[in-house]
Amino acid sequence: MTPRPTLYLLPGLLCDAVIWAHQSTALEQDCEIRIADYTAFDTFAAMAQAVLDAAPERFSLAGHSMGGRVALEIFRRAPQRIERLALLDTGTHPPREGEAEKRQELIDLADRAGMAALADRWLPPMVHPERTEDPELMAGLRAMVQRMSPNIFRRQVAALLGRPDAGPLLAHIRCPTLIGVGRQDRWSPPAQHEPIAAAVPQARYAIFEDSGHMAPVEAPQAVSKALREWMLEPAGG
């Protein structure tokens, strides 16, 4: 009997398994779902190695936001082990001028006022402007952020500020690849994803309508549909 394929879902900054709730349910009949937890690490190298150490010899990866950057680091380390790669609402560029200072302001806020205050500041720009008053969506996201801690946030920001330029990797990706982004993603907009999709040979590019940066929970059906179609593509590597 052929074993079911394994799909690792990689959460983004301050996110946990809840961000992938719809996709986990939608895809669990087709593959073994594993959701990474790398909150103990402060570099992408350590995050990537933790996934590689726990994963089977061949597996697929879907990363959201910071998770997309971790996925690219996993691919850089072990391209022969990756069957498929999906990068959602993410980027490949190294830290930009002024980024460290802006992120430090948020760390200071979390230290001074707690994770609830951080959620109130950080979350609204992460969703579609018209969804910021959606009580169910925002309550779920706020609860997720508050399950984290200032130390987790500090470690994840350290990893982000130490990230390499992942752009040169893109031309070497030969497995089925999905690049997806929310139409109203203000943090990593479609214009940032178009050159990523163009750089990956034969990448599938999807825009999720009426969605900001948190596409897996803002446009859950569309994201799940795109991932299912991607998982049905013949595996490469």
Sequence and secondary structure as in RCSB ss.txt:
>XXXX:A:sequence
MTPRPTLYLLPGLLCDAVIWAHQSTALEQDCEIRIADYTAFDTFAAMAQAVLDAAPERFSLAGHSMGGRVALEIF
RRAPQRIERLALLDTGTHPPREGEAEKRQELIDLADRAGMAALADRWLPPMVHPERTEDPELMAGLRAMVQRMSP
NIFRRQVAALLGRPDAGPLLAHIRCPTLIGVGRQDRWSPPAQHEPIAAAVPQARYAIFEDSGHMAPVEAPQAVSK
ALREWMLEPAGG
>XXXX:A:secstr
     EEEEE  TT  GGGGHHHHHHHTTTSEEEE   TT SSHHHHHHHHHHHS SSEEEEEETHHHHHHHHHH
HH GGGEEEEEEES       TTHHHHHHHHHHHHHHH HHHHHHHHSGGGS GGGTT HHHHHHHHHHHHTS H
HHHHHHHHHHHT    GGGGGG  S EEEEEETT SSS HHHHHHHHHHSTT EEEEETT  S HHHHSHHHHHH
HHHHHHHS    
